[in-house]
Amino acid sequence: MLSRLIYSSEPAQALDDQQVMAILATARRNNERDDITGMLVFDSTAFLQVIEGDREKLSKLYAALVLDTRHHKLTILGMGPIDEREFSSWQMGFAAAHTGHRALFLKHSTSSRFEPHRMTASAALALVKDLAPAAS
Ligand SMILES: Cc1cc2nc3c(=O)[nH]c(=O)nc-3n(C[C@H](O)[C@H](O)[C@H](O)COP(=O)(O)O)c2cc1C
């Protein structure tokens, strides 16, 4: 069943660009194999990730994500069935969140900072969709 999982986490220690690119490379390789699509947003203090695909495959991926020591404090913002994907062209798109996105954070949350663990699933999804055009 086609589903979407949205979660936030915090890097366990400071991650440089190379380490983030390594995470993305693995994600893109595995997600292509598993027909998973989505978007990862990162601002050095937090990750926000949206993953879409088969419910069973998302559950297996989440189990792997929880064991991944590069991040911790995983918080599920939302998980449920969907009719269609939002990010079907992205094996895993990436957008760097930064202070220049202040207005976007205010649009979707109570804070002018990137604090995804405080957001509802729908607000987090709307934020990620707003960031998607600038994603790589
Ligand atoms: C923030 C973050 C996001 C990740 N996203 C994905 C992902 O979308 N897909 C994926 O397969 N692995 C992702 N990973 C990596 C997994 O936690 C895990 O290391 C990987 O699935 C293991 O794959 P391997 O057995 O091929 O090495 C992510 C890791 C982190 C820290």
The ligand as an SDF file (V2000), in Angstrom:
LIG
                    3D

 31 33  0  0  0  0  0  0  0  0999 V2000
   19.1870   11.3430    7.9210 C   0  0  0  0  0  0  0  0  0  0  0  0
   19.3550   10.0280    7.2110 C   0  0  0  0  0  0  0  0  0  0  0  0
   18.5350    9.7260    6.1180 C   0  0  0  0  0  0  0  0  0  0  0  0
   18.6660    8.5030    5.4550 C   0  0  0  0  0  0  0  0  0  0  0  0
   17.8350    8.2080    4.4110 N   0  0  0  0  0  0  0  0  0  0  0  0
   17.8970    7.0050    3.8350 C   0  0  0  0  0  0  0  0  0  0  0  0
   17.0130    6.6570    2.7740 C   0  0  0  0  0  0  0  0  0  0  0  0
   16.1630    7.4360    2.3300 O   0  0  0  0  0  0  0  0  0  0  0  0
   17.1400    5.4010    2.2290 N   0  0  0  0  0  0  0  0  0  0  0  0
   18.0860    4.5100    2.6500 C   0  0  0  0  0  0  0  0  0  0  0  0
   18.1410    3.3990    2.1270 O   0  0  0  0  0  0  0  0  0  0  0  0
   18.9300    4.8160    3.6470 N   0  0  0  0  0  0  0  0  0  0  0  0
   18.8780    6.0390    4.2350 C   0  0  0  0  0  0  0  0  0  0  0  0
   19.7440    6.3470    5.2360 N   0  0  0  0  0  0  0  0  0  0  0  0
   20.7680    5.3510    5.6080 C   0  0  0  0  0  0  0  0  0  0  0  0
   20.1840    4.2540    6.4730 C   0  0  0  0  0  0  0  0  0  0  0  0
   20.0920    4.6930    7.8060 O   0  0  0  0  0  0  0  0  0  0  0  0
   21.0950    3.0140    6.4240 C   0  0  0  0  0  0  0  0  0  0  0  0
   22.4160    3.3890    6.7260 O   0  0  0  0  0  0  0  0  0  0  0  0
   21.0760    2.3820    5.0480 C   0  0  0  0  0  0  0  0  0  0  0  0
   19.7630    2.1370    4.6480 O   0  0  0  0  0  0  0  0  0  0  0  0
   21.8790    1.0760    5.0560 C   0  0  0  0  0  0  0  0  0  0  0  0
   22.0000    0.6800    3.7270 O   0  0  0  0  0  0  0  0  0  0  0  0
   23.1120   -0.3820    3.2680 P   0  0  0  0  0  0  0  0  0  0  0  0
   22.7810   -1.6500    4.0050 O   0  0  0  0  0  0  0  0  0  0  0  0
   22.9370   -0.4860    1.7800 O   0  0  0  0  0  0  0  0  0  0  0  0
   24.4550    0.2080    3.6530 O   0  0  0  0  0  0  0  0  0  0  0  0
   19.6460    7.5690    5.8990 C   0  0  0  0  0  0  0  0  0  0  0  0
   20.4520    7.8830    6.9880 C   0  0  0  0  0  0  0  0  0  0  0  0
   20.3210    9.0930    7.6350 C   0  0  0  0  0  0  0  0  0  0  0  0
   21.2010    9.4050    8.8090 C   0  0  0  0  0  0  0  0  0  0  0  0
  1  2  1  0
  2  3  1  0
  2 30  2  0
  3  4  2  0
  4  5  1  0
  4 28  1  0
  5  6  2  0
  6  7  1  0
  6 13  1  0
  7  8  2  0
  7  9  1  0
  9 10  1  0
 10 11  2  0
 10 12  1  0
 12 13  2  0
 13 14  1  0
 14 15  1  0
 14 28  1  0
 15 16  1  0
 16 17  1  0
 16 18  1  0
 18 19  1  0
 18 20  1  0
 20 21  1  0
 20 22  1  0
 22 23  1  0
 23 24  1  0
 24 25  2  0
 24 26  1  0
 24 27  1  0
 28 29  2  0
 29 30  1  0
 30 31  1  0
M  END
$$$$
